[in-house]
Amino acid sequence: MRISSLNGQRARLLYDGGIVGLVQLANADRLTVETILHNRTSFEMERVRENEHTHEAERRKRLRNLYLTGRAGVTVEEAARLLIQEARAYVQLEHGLANPSWSQLTVGHAEEEEKATEETDKRAKPLSGSTVVRSEEQTSSLSLLSHGGESSSTTERHFHNSLLMQHDRVMTNNDDGDDGTMAHLTIIDVCSNREVYDQFRQVVAKQSSLTIAFGVEQAEVHCHGGRVPSTIGAHLQNRERVPKTTPDRSYTFDDNLYLAGMGVTVKDTSSTVYYIDLQHDTVVDGAEKVRFVRALFSTEQLTITLLDAKDQLKIVYRSRLLPVAEGDQLMVATLQDPRVACWLMQTDAETLTLDAMIERHCPTLKKRIEQAWTGQQRWITPKWTGHAVNHHSPIDARQRCAVECLIVRELMSCVGERLAATGDSLPICFSTREMPVQVALARAEVIGFPVDRERLGALITRLKACRDRIADEARKLNGNRRLDFGSSRAVAKALQLACGAGQKRCRTVRQVLERLDSPLAALVIAHRKIESNLSRTIEPLYRIIRAGSDRVHGRSFCFTSTGRITMHEPNLQTVVKDFTVPSGLGHEFDGECRLFSCRSTFACADPSRTVLLSADFCQLELCILTHLSQDRQLMAALGQTTCKDVFRALAARWNQLEDEADVSEELRNRTKTIVYGVIYGMGARAMAAELQCDEDAARTLMEQFHATYPGIRRYIERIVQLTGRLGYIETLTGRRRHLPAISSANARERAEAERQAVCTTIQGSAADILKNAIVRMRRNLGKYRNVLELSEIRLVLHVHDELIYEVPKNQLSKVAKL
């Protein structure tokens, strides 16, 4: 196999489909290759089979996709593009050809192919006076298009290889009848000559706006005992890989990745990109390059545009190109990110991929990319990353940086104009809140959240021992028969539960089991709680913490519909609260040992020197609902200075109880569920499922609640009417969310849009307030840089309405006042 993406399985599929050689694959159309991969596979269809479990269907789809593509997370379309791209790159290097016009032949046109091959062989000239030797297979299937009456310059473009010949200009052949005015990509290596570097610095010093892209490459990975063998399916084998020792690599991160270089382009109409090689010291040493990069981000009058600014800043920090400890003091320049700007105008995820942003906001850019910048090569465009950081690409980092710089510069120009045309609120949100939050989150994610790995491992051991003891006790209560806690049928049979009217099987959710006066039901609840916490949160968290490390690094996702910042890999926002297990499991689980606390494992490595400071907005969403609805009863309940539990106070007013102590825990929880159900726009059916009652009872409870607090219903009706008239809804700070389904003739779609409108005004406003708090705290800390150790005061976590900082213990009181 001559290309890495083509193993024996896919080679057989393509051969059976009519593509018998590499050059024929290079000339094939993407749709043809994709169709062959789809139709020739022996796997079953993607459609879910009858009575098939969802997880089994998803597993089968993943295996099918892995069989077709050879890589996890890659679609068949992307795999087809990659196969064609690698085949073309191989043919170009094999024959010394640069930017040939590939014929888009479909499979089965053998006669036309042979004719084109003969014509090509007659007209092709040897490269640099040497004879190009071709194999029989390549000679029979190579079909570079040659047009009659070609000029010498056109022939030179066909037979110039920018990789083999040191030339900085990427040239293309205009087959679309372009008049030649389209500027081609020019890359200037500024570190190769001292005079060029000095001129580059002078050009940059005069600019008020720059576009930057950091290029990432992947170091070669070796197995124990040598290189990874190039056998079929070797990349799928479970081999222990270790990074190749490369002492000459600078700015490494994530074991085998490194920062290769940096592309810079100025705000003009040219297609010139300046490239700074960060790996090789020539006339400009590494220290001077670091000083230059640091000076750029420290220039207050400069505007820097980056695609996925948060992720690129994380790479800069993790590779130690810039110190993360000085991040807040260092990042003074104004940053722009076209993806953030596009999200402010349209929150739908499918509109935020790079191709979608170009198609929506700058459609003419696509032609320039294909004809003038990528050399008519079919680049695989990543969905949620840029070209420069896509280290899986066969294109070198230098060209990827250059192309991304030009794309982002033109895209940001178009997006910025559209953003300004929406009015004043969105540009203000973009510049004063959303982009500063990206900078703060990048630093927080690189710093990580402190955790005691040994204490977390001990907690896992205790939880597993308790789980096994619960299973043993449940077996005794179940007639010495093993109980399957995950099976609703088995649990219902053990508890002798009867199915309700119209139900095929009994419900054994927590709300149902809590109503039973049965020790076995309590054990089922405890076992499920432990199992769920172990599998979903605690064990994944333990696995992601490296041995010897005292930090866990989450990843924030900011492009949500409501604007709330979520987390994954891992999700530290869903760490379980402290809980207890039923008594009677033995002396080892009595007293304080019944308590399990996952949050207690999060602690600073040296508590005598640093501590965690939590700043919490108490009941933020409820306060926003009260402010927007102006309901007098809600305002009176929240205005009580003696009220310690606002939901208990609301339940007392709702049920006309004079003393809040008379409110039971069940009544309080029901009130809390209804309040947040209103905030989230929950309907009667969802409310019934949450409260474990029928829809009529849930509807009655909601009506009683709205009768007690009538301002809430009036507010909801007003929001729905406003959204229907405008087609979008705004948060308190003016951020918009478009909801076209609000005018849909489909009742279900319209009801969903109405729910989203109410939810956005409350959840979205709460998210904006939290982001403003992050920005203001960062600004306030900067005001006291002379009396505070800013490098030691660090934001380490955000949890919806809570911010957690790691601060020196001797400065705790000062920071708390801010």
C-alpha positions in Angstrom: 0.0 0.0 0.0 1.5 3.3 -1.0 -0.8 5.6 0.9 -1.5 5.4 4.6 -5.3 5.6 4.4 -5.6 2.7 2.0 -5.5 -0.7 3.7 -6.3 -4.1 2.2 -10.1 -3.9 2.9 -10.6 -0.5 1.3 -8.3 -1.4 -1.6 -10.4 -4.5 -2.3 -13.6 -2.5 -2.2 -12.2 0.1 -4.7 -10.9 -2.7 -6.9 -14.2 -4.4 -7.0 -15.8 -1.1 -7.8 -13.6 -0.5 -10.9 -10.7 1.6 -9.5 -7.7 -0.6 -10.1 -4.7 1.7 -9.6 -3.5 4.7 -7.6 -3.5 7.1 -10.5 -7.1 6.1 -11.4 -8.0 6.8 -7.8 -6.3 10.2 -8.1 -8.4 11.0 -11.1 -11.6 9.7 -9.6 -14.5 11.9 -8.4 -15.2 12.1 -4.7 -18.8 11.0 -5.1 -17.7 7.9 -7.1 -15.3 6.8 -4.3 -17.9 7.5 -1.6 -20.5 5.5 -3.5 -18.2 2.5 -4.0 -17.3 2.4 -0.3 -21.0 2.6 0.6 -22.3 0.0 -1.8 -19.5 -2.6 -1.7 -19.4 -3.0 2.1 -20.6 -6.2 3.6 -22.0 -4.5 6.7 -25.7 -4.1 7.3 -27.6 -1.0 6.6 -27.5 2.0 8.9 -31.2 1.8 9.6 -32.1 0.7 13.1 -33.5 -2.8 13.2 -36.7 -3.8 14.9 -36.4 -4.3 18.6 -32.7 -3.2 18.4 -31.4 -1.3 21.4 -30.2 2.2 20.6 -26.7 1.6 22.0 -26.3 -1.6 19.9 -27.4 0.4 16.8 -24.9 3.1 17.6 -22.1 0.6 18.1 -22.9 -1.1 14.9 -22.8 2.2 13.0 -19.5 3.1 14.6 -18.0 -0.2 13.6 -19.4 0.2 10.1 -18.0 3.7 9.8 -14.6 2.5 11.1 -14.6 -0.3 8.5 -15.3 2.1 5.7 -13.0 5.0 6.8 -10.3 3.3 8.9 -10.4 6.2 11.4 -12.7 7.0 14.2 -14.7 10.2 13.9 -14.2 10.5 10.2 -17.2 10.4 7.8 -17.2 8.4 4.6 -17.2 11.6 2.6 -14.1 12.9 4.4 -12.4 9.5 4.0 -13.1 9.5 0.2 -11.6 13.0 0.0 -8.6 11.9 1.9 -8.0 8.9 -0.3 -8.1 11.0 -3.4 -5.9 13.7 -1.9 -3.3 11.2 -0.7 -3.3 9.4 -4.1 -2.8 12.8 -5.9 0.0 13.8 -3.5 1.8 10.5 -4.2 1.4 10.8 -8.0 2.7 14.3 -7.9 5.7 13.5 -5.9 6.4 10.3 -7.9 6.4 12.2 -11.2 7.6 15.6 -10.0 4.4 17.4 -11.1 3.0 20.4 -9.4 -0.7 21.3 -9.4 -1.9 19.2 -12.4 -5.4 19.5 -13.7 -6.9 16.2 -12.6 -9.6 14.8 -14.9 -12.8 14.0 -13.0 -13.3 10.6 -14.7 -15.9 8.2 -13.5 -15.2 4.5 -13.3 -15.6 2.6 -16.5 -14.2 5.1 -19.1 -11.2 3.0 -19.9 -10.9 4.0 -23.6 -11.0 7.7 -22.9 -8.4 7.2 -20.1 -6.0 5.3 -22.4 -6.4 8.0 -25.1 -5.7 10.8 -22.6 -2.7 8.8 -21.3 -1.2 8.4 -24.8 -1.6 12.2 -25.5 0.0 13.0 -22.1 3.0 10.7 -22.8 3.6 12.4 -26.2 3.6 15.9 -24.8 5.2 15.5 -21.4 8.8 16.8 -21.2 11.5 15.4 -18.8 11.9 17.4 -15.6 15.3 19.1 -15.3 16.8 17.1 -18.1 16.2 13.7 -16.5 13.9 11.0 -17.6 10.9 10.3 -15.4 10.5 6.6 -15.0 6.9 5.3 -14.7 5.6 2.0 -13.8 3.3 0.1 -16.1 0.4 0.7 -13.9 1.0 4.5 -13.7 1.6 4.7 -17.5 -1.7 3.0 -18.2 -3.8 5.2 -15.9 -2.2 8.6 -15.6 -4.4 11.2 -17.4 -3.2 14.7 -16.8 -5.2 17.0 -19.0 -3.2 18.7 -21.7 -4.7 21.5 -23.9 -3.7 22.2 -27.4 -1.5 25.2 -28.0 -0.2 25.5 -24.4 2.3 28.3 -23.8 5.6 27.7 -22.1 4.4 29.3 -18.9 1.4 27.0 -18.7 3.7 24.0 -19.2 6.0 25.3 -16.5 3.0 25.5 -14.1 2.2 21.9 -14.9 5.7 20.6 -14.3 6.8 22.8 -11.4 6.9 21.1 -8.0 7.0 23.5 -5.1 8.0 20.8 -2.7 11.0 19.6 -4.7 12.0 23.0 -6.0 12.5 25.7 -3.4 10.0 28.3 -4.4 7.6 30.3 -2.2 4.9 30.9 -4.7 2.0 28.4 -5.1 0.9 28.7 -8.7 -2.3 27.4 -10.2 -3.7 26.9 -13.7 -6.9 29.0 -14.3 -9.2 26.6 -16.1 -12.3 28.7 -15.4 -11.3 31.4 -17.8 -10.1 33.8 -15.1 -8.4 36.9 -16.4 -5.4 36.4 -14.2 -6.1 39.2 -11.8 -6.8 36.8 -8.9 -3.8 37.0 -6.6 -2.0 33.7 -5.9 -0.7 32.6 -2.5 2.7 33.9 -1.7 4.5 32.6 1.5 7.5 34.6 2.7 9.8 32.8 5.2 10.9 35.9 7.2 13.4 34.0 9.3 15.6 32.9 6.4 17.1 36.4 5.9 17.9 39.1 8.4 17.0 41.9 6.1 13.6 40.3 5.3 12.9 39.8 9.0 13.6 43.5 9.8 11.4 44.6 7.0 8.7 42.3 8.2 8.9 43.8 11.7 8.6 47.3 10.2 5.5 46.3 8.3 3.9 44.7 11.3 4.6 47.7 13.5 2.6 49.9 11.1 -0.5 47.7 11.3 -3.5 48.1 13.5 -4.9 44.6 12.6 -3.3 41.3 12.0 -4.5 37.7 11.3 -2.5 34.9 12.9 -2.5 31.1 12.6 -0.3 28.7 14.6 0.6 25.5 12.8 0.7 22.2 14.6 2.6 19.1 13.4 2.7 15.6 14.8 6.0 14.0 15.7 6.6 10.4 14.5 5.3 7.8 17.0 7.3 4.6 17.6 6.4 1.3 19.2 8.6 -0.5 21.7 11.2 -2.2 19.6 11.0 -0.1 16.5 8.7 1.8 14.1 5.1 1.0 13.7 5.0 -1.8 11.1 3.4 -0.9 7.8 1.2 -4.0 7.7 -2.5 -4.0 6.9 -4.5 -2.9 9.9 -1.4 -2.1 12.0 -2.9 1.2 13.0 -5.8 -0.7 14.5 -3.8 -3.0 16.6 -3.5 -2.5 20.4 0.2 -1.6 20.5 1.9 0.4 23.2 3.2 3.5 21.5 5.8 5.9 22.8 6.8 9.2 21.3 10.0 9.3 19.4 12.7 11.1 21.3 13.2 14.3 19.4 15.4 16.6 21.5 15.6 19.1 18.6 11.8 19.7 18.7 10.8 22.9 20.5 7.4 23.9 21.8 6.0 20.4 22.2 2.8 19.5 23.9 0.5 16.5 24.3 3.4 14.0 24.0 3.8 13.9 20.2 2.6 17.3 19.0 4.6 20.4 18.5 4.2 24.0 17.4 5.8 24.1 13.9 5.3 27.7 12.9 3.2 30.8 12.8 1.6 32.5 9.9 0.9 36.3 9.8 -1.0 38.4 7.3 -1.8 42.1 7.3 -5.1 43.7 6.4 -4.9 44.4 2.7 -6.0 42.9 -0.6 -2.8 40.9 -1.3 -2.4 37.1 -0.8 0.9 37.4 0.9 1.5 35.5 4.2 4.6 35.9 6.4 5.7 32.6 8.0 7.8 32.3 11.1 9.5 28.9 11.5 9.5 28.1 15.3 11.5 24.9 15.0 14.7 26.0 13.3 17.0 28.8 14.4 18.5 30.5 11.4 19.5 34.2 11.4 16.7 34.7 14.0 17.1 32.7 17.2 14.3 31.3 19.3 14.5 33.9 22.0 13.9 36.7 19.6 10.9 34.9 18.0 9.4 34.5 21.5 9.9 38.2 22.2 8.3 39.1 18.9 5.2 37.0 19.6 5.0 38.3 23.1 5.2 41.9 21.9 2.3 41.3 19.5 -0.1 40.1 22.2 1.1 42.8 24.5 0.2 45.7 22.1 -3.0 47.3 23.3 -3.7 49.2 20.0 -3.4 46.0 17.9 -6.4 43.8 16.9 -5.5 40.1 16.3 -7.8 37.8 14.5 -7.6 34.0 15.1 -9.9 31.2 14.2 -10.9 29.3 17.4 -9.0 31.8 19.5 -9.4 29.8 22.7 -8.0 26.6 21.3 -5.0 28.4 19.6 -4.2 30.3 22.8 -4.3 27.0 24.7 -1.7 25.6 22.2 0.5 28.6 22.7 0.3 28.2 26.5 0.8 24.4 26.6 3.7 24.6 24.2 5.3 27.2 26.5 5.7 29.7 23.7 4.0 32.1 26.1 3.9 31.7 29.9 0.4 30.8 31.2 1.1 32.4 34.6 1.3 35.8 32.9 -1.6 35.2 30.7 -3.9 37.9 32.1 -1.2 40.6 32.1 0.2 39.5 28.7 -3.0 39.4 26.6 -3.6 43.0 26.1 -4.3 43.1 22.4 -7.9 42.9 21.2 -8.7 39.5 19.9 -11.3 38.5 17.2 -12.7 35.1 16.3 -15.0 34.8 13.3 -16.6 31.7 14.7 -17.7 33.6 17.9 -19.0 36.4 15.7 -21.0 34.0 13.6 -22.4 32.3 16.7 -23.7 35.6 18.0 -25.6 36.1 14.7 -26.8 32.4 14.4 -26.5 29.9 17.2 -27.3 26.8 15.2 -24.3 24.4 15.3 -24.6 23.4 11.7 -23.9 27.1 10.7 -20.6 27.3 12.6 -18.4 24.9 10.6 -15.7 26.6 8.5 -17.4 25.6 5.2 -20.8 26.8 6.5 -19.5 30.1 7.7 -17.8 30.7 4.3 -20.9 29.7 2.4 -23.2 31.8 4.5 -21.2 35.0 5.0 -18.6 35.1 2.3 -19.6 32.8 -0.6 -17.1 34.4 -3.1 -14.3 33.3 -0.9 -14.7 29.6 -1.8 -13.6 30.2 -5.4 -10.5 32.1 -4.3 -9.6 29.3 -1.9 -9.9 26.6 -4.6 -8.2 28.5 -7.5 -5.6 30.7 -5.9 -4.7 29.4 -2.5 -4.8 25.6 -2.3 -3.5 25.0 -5.8 -6.7 23.2 -6.8 -6.0 20.5 -4.3 -9.0 19.2 -2.5 -8.3 20.0 1.1 -10.4 18.3 3.8 -11.9 21.1 5.8 -12.2 20.3 9.5 -15.5 21.0 11.1 -14.5 22.4 14.5 -10.8 23.2 14.0 -8.9 25.3 11.5 -6.5 24.0 8.8 -3.4 25.2 10.8 -4.0 23.0 13.9 -5.2 20.0 11.8 -2.0 17.9 12.3 -3.7 14.9 10.6 -3.5 16.7 7.2 -0.8 15.5 4.7 -0.3 19.2 3.9 2.7 20.8 5.7 2.1 23.3 8.5 3.6 26.1 6.5 1.0 26.0 3.8 -1.8 25.2 6.2 -0.9 28.3 8.2 -0.8 30.5 5.1 -4.2 29.3 3.8 -5.9 29.7 7.1 -4.5 33.2 7.6 -6.0 34.4 4.3 -9.3 32.5 4.8 -9.8 33.9 8.3 -8.8 37.5 7.3 -11.4 37.6 4.5 -14.0 35.8 6.5 -13.6 38.1 9.5 -14.0 41.1 7.2 -17.3 39.9 5.9 -18.6 38.7 9.2 -17.6 41.9 10.9 -19.6 44.0 8.4 -22.7 41.8 9.0 -22.2 42.0 12.7 -22.0 45.8 12.7 -25.2 45.9 10.5 -27.3 44.2 13.2 -27.0 47.2 15.5 -25.0 48.2 18.5 -25.8 45.4 20.9 -24.1 42.4 19.2 -20.8 44.2 18.4 -20.6 45.3 22.0 -21.3 41.8 23.2 -18.6 40.5 20.9 -15.8 42.9 21.8 -16.5 43.5 25.5 -17.7 40.1 26.7 -17.5 37.1 24.4 -13.9 37.5 23.3 -12.5 38.4 26.7 -14.2 35.3 28.1 -12.4 33.1 25.4 -9.1 34.5 26.7 -10.0 33.8 30.3 -11.2 30.3 29.6 -8.1 29.4 27.6 -5.9 30.2 30.6 -8.3 28.4 33.1 -8.3 25.2 31.0 -4.5 25.1 30.7 -4.1 25.7 34.4 -6.6 23.0 35.3 -8.6 22.2 38.5 -6.6 20.9 41.5 -7.5 17.3 42.5 -6.0 14.7 44.8 -5.6 11.6 42.6 -4.8 9.3 45.5 -7.8 10.4 47.5 -10.0 9.9 44.4 -8.7 6.4 44.0 -9.4 5.6 47.6 -13.0 6.9 47.1 -13.4 4.6 44.1 -12.3 1.6 46.2 -14.8 2.5 49.0 -17.6 2.9 46.5 -16.9 -0.4 44.9 -16.8 -2.2 48.3 -20.1 -0.5 49.3 -21.7 -1.5 45.9 -20.7 -5.1 46.4 -22.0 -5.1 50.0 -25.3 -3.6 48.7 -25.6 -6.3 46.0 -25.0 -9.0 48.7 -27.7 -7.6 51.0 -30.1 -7.3 48.1 -29.5 -11.0 47.2 -30.4 -12.0 50.7 -33.7 -10.0 50.6 -34.5 -11.4 47.2 -34.6 -15.0 48.3 -30.9 -15.6 47.8 -31.2 -14.8 44.1 -28.9 -12.3 42.4 -30.7 -9.1 41.5 -30.1 -7.3 38.2 -30.3 -3.7 39.4 -30.3 -2.3 35.8 -33.3 -4.3 34.7 -36.7 -2.7 35.4 -38.4 -6.0 35.0 -36.2 -7.8 37.5 -36.5 -5.0 40.1 -40.3 -4.8 39.6 -40.5 -8.5 40.1 -38.4 -8.5 43.2 -40.5 -5.7 44.7 -43.8 -7.2 43.4 -44.8 -4.0 41.6 -47.8 -4.0 39.3 -47.9 -2.2 36.0 -50.2 0.8 35.7 -53.0 1.1 33.2 -51.8 1.2 29.7 -48.2 0.4 30.6 -46.3 -2.5 29.1 -43.8 -2.6 31.9 -43.4 -1.2 35.4 -41.5 2.0 36.1 -38.8 1.6 38.7 -37.3 5.1 38.6 -36.1 6.7 41.8 -39.3 8.7 42.4 -41.4 5.5 42.4 -39.0 3.5 44.6 -38.8 6.3 47.2 -42.5 6.0 47.9 -42.1 2.3 48.8 -41.5 1.4 52.4 -39.1 -1.4 51.5 -35.5 -1.9 52.5 -34.9 -3.6 49.1 -36.1 -0.5 47.3 -33.6 1.6 49.3 -30.8 -0.7 48.3 -31.8 -0.5 44.6 -31.7 3.3 44.8 -28.3 3.3 46.6 -26.8 0.7 44.1 -27.9 2.6 41.1 -26.6 5.9 42.5 -23.2 4.4 43.2 -23.0 2.6 39.8 -24.1 5.8 37.9 -21.6 8.0 39.7 -18.8 5.5 39.2 -19.4 4.9 35.5 -20.4 8.4 34.4 -18.2 10.7 36.5 -15.7 9.4 39.1 -13.9 6.6 37.1 -13.7 8.6 33.9 -12.3 11.5 35.9 -9.7 9.2 37.6 -8.6 7.8 34.2 -8.0 11.2 32.7 -5.7 12.4 35.5 -2.2 11.5 34.7 -0.1 9.6 37.3 1.8 12.1 39.4 -0.4 15.0 38.4 -2.5 17.1 40.7 -4.6 18.8 38.0 -7.5 17.8 35.8 -8.1 19.8 32.6 -11.6 20.2 31.3 -12.7 21.6 28.0 -15.3 24.4 27.8 -17.8 24.6 24.9 -19.2 28.1 24.4 -21.3 27.7 21.2 -24.5 26.5 22.9 -28.0 27.7 21.9 -28.7 29.6 25.2 -25.1 30.8 25.6 -24.4 28.8 28.7 -20.8 27.5 28.9 -20.8 23.7 29.1 -17.9 21.3 29.7 -16.7 18.0 28.5 -13.6 15.7 28.5 -14.3 15.7 31.5 -17.4 17.5 32.6 -16.5 19.0 35.9 -19.9 20.7 36.2 -21.7 17.5 36.8 -19.5 16.2 39.7 -21.9 14.5 42.1 -22.8 16.1 45.4 -22.1 14.4 48.7 -24.5 11.4 49.4 -25.0 8.6 51.9 -25.9 5.0 51.7 -28.5 3.1 53.7 -27.6 2.0 57.2 -27.2 -1.7 58.2 -24.5 -2.6 55.7 -22.0 -3.3 58.4 -19.8 -1.4 60.8 -17.5 -0.3 58.0 -20.3 1.7 56.5 -21.8 3.1 59.7 -21.5 6.7 61.1 -19.4 9.0 59.1 -18.3 6.2 56.8 -21.8 6.2 55.2 -20.9 9.6 53.6 -19.3 9.6 50.2 -17.9 12.9 49.0 -16.4 13.2 45.5 -16.0 17.0 45.8 -13.7 16.6 48.8 -11.1 15.1 46.5 -10.8 18.5 44.8 -8.2 20.3 46.9 -5.0 22.3 46.4 -1.8 20.4 46.6 -0.6 22.7 49.4 -3.6 23.9 51.4 -1.4 25.9 53.7 -0.3 28.1 50.8 -3.2 28.2 48.3 -7.0 27.7 48.8 -10.1 27.6 46.6 -12.4 30.6 46.6 -16.0 30.1 45.4 -18.1 33.0 44.2 -21.7 31.9 43.7 -24.8 33.7 42.4 -27.5 32.3 44.7 -30.5 31.2 42.7 -29.5 33.4 39.7 -32.1 32.1 37.2 -34.9 32.5 39.7 -33.8 36.1 40.4 -33.8 36.8 36.6 -37.3 35.3 36.3 -38.5 37.6 39.2 -36.9 40.6 37.6 -38.4 40.0 34.1 -41.9 39.0 35.3 -42.1 41.6 38.1 -44.4 39.3 40.0 -45.1 40.9 43.3 -45.3 37.6 45.2 -42.0 36.4 43.8 -40.4 39.8 44.6 -41.7 39.6 48.2 -40.4 36.1 48.7 -36.9 36.9 47.4 -36.9 40.2 49.2 -37.1 38.7 52.7 -33.8 39.1 54.4 -34.6 36.4 56.9 -35.4 33.8 54.2 -32.7 31.1 54.1 -34.5 28.8 51.7 -36.3 30.6 48.9 -38.1 27.5 47.6 -39.4 26.7 51.1 -40.7 30.3 51.2 -42.3 30.0 47.8 -44.0 26.7 48.8 -45.3 28.3 52.0 -46.9 31.2 50.0 -48.2 28.8 47.4 -49.9 26.5 49.9 -50.9 29.4 52.2 -48.8 28.2 55.2 -47.9 30.7 57.8 -44.8 29.0 59.0 -42.1 27.9 56.6 -41.2 25.1 59.0 -44.5 23.4 58.1 -43.3 22.9 54.5 -42.3 19.3 54.0 -39.3 18.3 52.0 -41.5 16.7 49.4 -43.5 19.9 49.0 -40.3 22.0 48.8 -38.8 19.7 46.1 -42.1 19.8 44.1 -42.1 23.6 44.2 -38.5 23.7 43.1 -39.3 21.3 40.2 -42.2 23.4 39.1 -40.2 26.7 39.3 -37.4 25.3 37.2 -39.9 23.6 34.9 -41.3 27.1 34.2 -37.8 28.5 33.6 -37.0 25.7 31.2 -40.4 25.9 29.4 -41.4 22.5 30.5 -44.9 21.3 29.4 -47.5 19.2 31.3 -46.2 15.9 30.0 -42.6 16.5 30.9 -43.7 17.9 34.3 -45.8 14.8 34.9 -42.8 12.6 34.2 -40.6 14.7 36.5 -43.2 14.7 39.4 -44.2 11.1 38.8 -47.9 11.8 38.4 -50.4 11.9 35.6 -50.7 14.8 33.2 -53.9 16.1 34.7 -52.4 16.3 38.1 -49.3 18.0 36.8 -51.4 20.5 34.8 -53.5 21.2 38.0 -50.3 21.8 40.0 -49.0 24.2 37.4 -52.3 26.1 37.2 -52.3 26.5 41.0 -48.7 27.8 40.8 -49.5 30.3 38.1 -52.6 31.4 40.0 -50.4 32.1 43.0 -47.8 33.9 40.9 -49.8 35.4 38.0 -46.9 37.6 36.7 -45.0 34.6 35.4 -47.8 33.6 33.0 -48.2 37.1 31.7 -44.4 37.3 31.2 -44.4 34.0 29.2 -47.3 35.1 27.0 -45.5 38.4 26.3 -42.3 36.7 25.4 -44.1 34.3 23.0 -45.9 37.2 21.3 -42.7 39.2 20.9 -40.7 36.3 19.5 -43.5 35.6 17.0 -43.4 39.1 15.8 -39.6 39.5 15.5 -38.6 36.0 14.7 -35.9 36.1 17.4 -35.5 36.7 21.2 -33.0 38.7 23.1 -31.3 38.3 26.5 -31.0 41.1 29.0 -27.7 42.1 27.4 -29.1 42.1 23.8 -27.7 38.8 22.6 -30.1 37.2 20.1 -31.3 33.8 19.3 -33.3 33.3 16.1 -36.3 31.0 16.3 -37.9 30.6 12.8 -40.0 27.7 14.0 -42.1 30.1 16.1 -44.2 30.7 13.0 -44.4 27.1 12.0 -47.7 25.5 11.0 -46.6 22.4 12.9 -47.9 22.7 16.4 -45.1 20.6 18.0 -42.3 22.7 16.3 -44.1 25.9 17.3 -44.5 24.7 21.0 -40.8 23.8 21.1 -39.8 27.3 19.8 -42.0 28.9 22.4 -40.3 26.9 25.1 -36.9 27.8 23.7 -37.8 31.5 23.7 -38.7 31.5 27.4 -35.7 29.4 28.3 -33.3 31.7 26.4 -34.4 34.8 28.1 -33.7 33.3 31.5 -30.9 30.8 31.0 -29.2 33.0 28.3 -29.4 36.1 30.6 -27.9 34.1 33.4 -25.1 32.9 31.1 -24.4 36.5 30.1 -24.2 37.7 33.7 -21.7 34.9 34.6 -19.6 35.9 31.6 -19.7 39.5 32.6 -18.6 38.4 36.1 -15.5 36.6 34.6 -14.6 39.7 32.5 -15.1 42.2 35.4 -13.2 40.0 37.9 -10.3 39.9 35.4 -10.4 43.7 35.0 -10.7 44.3 38.7 -7.7 42.1 39.5 -5.7 44.0 36.9 -6.4 47.3 38.8 -4.7 45.9 41.9 -1.7 44.3 40.2 0.7 46.3 42.4 -0.7 44.8 45.7 -1.8 41.4 44.4 0.2 38.4 43.1 -1.8 38.1 39.8 0.2 35.2 38.6 -1.0 33.2 41.6 -4.7 34.3 41.4 -6.3 32.0 38.8 -9.7 31.1 37.6 -9.9 27.3 37.6 -13.5 26.4 37.1 -17.0 27.7 36.2 -20.2 25.9 37.1 -23.2 27.7 35.6 -23.7 30.3 38.3 -20.5 29.8 40.2 -16.9 30.8 39.7 -14.0 29.1 41.5 -10.6 30.8 41.9 -7.3 29.4 43.3 -5.8 32.2 45.4 -2.9 32.4 47.9 -4.1 32.0 51.4 -2.5 35.2 52.6 -4.5 37.2 50.0 -7.8 35.4 50.4 -9.6 38.3 52.1 -8.4 40.9 49.6 -9.6 38.8 46.6 -12.9 38.0 48.3 -13.7 41.7 48.6 -13.3 42.1 44.8 
